[in-house]
Amino acid sequence: MALRYLSPPDSWDLRPGEISVFSVPLAASPARIAYFERNLAPEERDRAHRFRTPALQEAFILARGTLRAILGRCLNLPPAEVQLDYGERGKPRIAGGHELRFNLSHSGGRALYALSLDREIGVDLEQITPTTDCELIARHFFSAGEIRDLMSLPAGQRDDAFFTCWTRKEAYIKACGEGLSLALDAFRVSLLPGEPARLEAPADPRPWSLFDVRPGPDHAAALAAEGSASALRAWAFRDAGECAEYFR
C-alpha cells in the first residue's frame, strides 16, 4: 500500500522515532530560483552549471535550494549557512557529526526529501517511463529472484514493476551509504503488484525497513530506514516556492 501524502500541518517538528517525507514539485518563480541559487555553496553552483541544459540546471538548483530550506529550519540556520559534507561513498550529511539524517532524490520534475533524527535513511524516486530494455537491465543488475518475479508479469505490468524494484534497491544502497560498491544483485526486494515492500539482505546483520512512498502514479519511490520507525509522516507541497516559505 502506497503512503498517503497530506497537506502540510500548521506546524511541524521532527521527533525521535519518526521519519518525515516531503514531496515537492520542482517548479518556482524566477525570483525564487535566483534566491535558491544564492543560497547554494560554491561547489553546488559549479555543479549546477555543469549540467548540459537549462532545465537540468534549474532542477538541480531547485532540489538543492529546497533541501537547504528544510535543513535550515531543522538546524535553526539560514539556508546558505547549512554546512554539508559527504561520506566515503558520497552520501550527503550535515557537517560536524550532527544527529540529523536526511536523503533526497529527484526525477521527472519532482523531488522527495526524507529526514530522521535517529536512524540511517535512503530515498529514491524515478519517473515511470516506457522502457524497451528493462529485461536486459534487470538481467544485468537484479538478483535471480527479482528477475523471475519481473518476467512472470504480463508485459504491460513490467515497467511499473521494474521501477518499483529499482527504487527499492537504490533506497537501500543510499541508506547504507555504500554507493556503487554494493552490488545490486547481492540482495533482493519485492516488486510484484500488491506485494508489501520487503528487503532481504543476507550479508547485512542490521535490521531494515522498506516503504513504498510513491507520490503519484507517474513515479515509483521507496524509502529504506535502519530499524523500524514508530511513525512515517508524509507531506505534499504545491511547488518548491511553497515549501521554502513553509520552512522559513
JOHURA-V216332 format. One record per residue. BURIAL is + if it has 24 or more other ideal C-beta (glycine too) atoms within 12 Angstrom, else -. D_LAST is the distance of its C-alpha to the last C-alpha in whole Angstrom. Layout:
BURIAL;D_LAST
BURIAL;D_LAST
This chain:
-;33
+;29
+;26
-;25
+;21
-;20
-;17
+;14
-;14
-;13
-;12
+;12
-;13
+;15
-;19
-;22
-;24
+;22
+;20
+;17
+;18
+;15
+;17
+;16
+;18
+;18
+;18
+;16
-;17
-;19
-;16
+;13
+;16
-;16
+;13
+;13
+;16
-;16
+;13
+;16
+;19
-;22
-;24
+;21
-;22
-;25
-;25
+;23
-;26
-;29
-;28
-;31
-;30
-;27
-;26
-;26
+;24
+;21
+;21
+;20
+;18
+;16
+;16
+;15
+;12
+;11
+;12
+;11
+;7
+;8
+;10
+;8
+;7
+;10
+;12
-;10
-;10
-;9
+;9
-;12
-;14
+;14
-;17
+;19
-;23
-;25
-;28
-;31
-;31
-;28
+;25
+;22
+;21
+;19
-;21
-;23
-;24
-;21
-;21
+;18
+;20
+;18
+;20
+;19
+;22
+;22
+;25
+;26
+;23
+;21
+;19
+;19
+;17
+;18
+;17
+;19
+;20
-;24
+;25
+;26
+;24
+;25
+;24
+;26
+;25
+;28
+;29
+;32
-;35
-;39
-;40
-;44
-;44
+;42
-;45
-;46
-;42
+;43
-;46
-;45
+;42
+;42
+;44
-;47
-;46
+;43
+;46
-;48
+;45
+;44
+;48
-;49
+;46
-;48
-;47
-;44
-;42
+;42
+;39
+;37
+;38
+;38
+;34
+;34
+;36
+;34
+;31
+;32
+;34
+;31
+;28
+;31
+;32
+;28
+;27
+;31
+;29
+;33
-;32
-;36
-;38
+;38
-;40
+;39
-;42
+;42
+;40
+;40
+;38
+;39
+;38
+;41
-;40
-;39
-;39
-;36
+;34
+;36
+;37
-;40
+;40
-;43
-;42
-;39
-;40
-;36
-;35
+;33
+;31
+;31
+;29
+;29
+;25
+;26
+;24
-;27
-;30
-;30
+;28
+;29
+;27
+;27
+;26
+;28
+;27
+;29
-;31
-;30
+;27
-;27
-;24
+;23
+;20
+;19
+;16
+;17
+;14
-;16
+;15
+;12
+;11
+;10
+;9
+;6
-;5
+;6
+;4
-;0
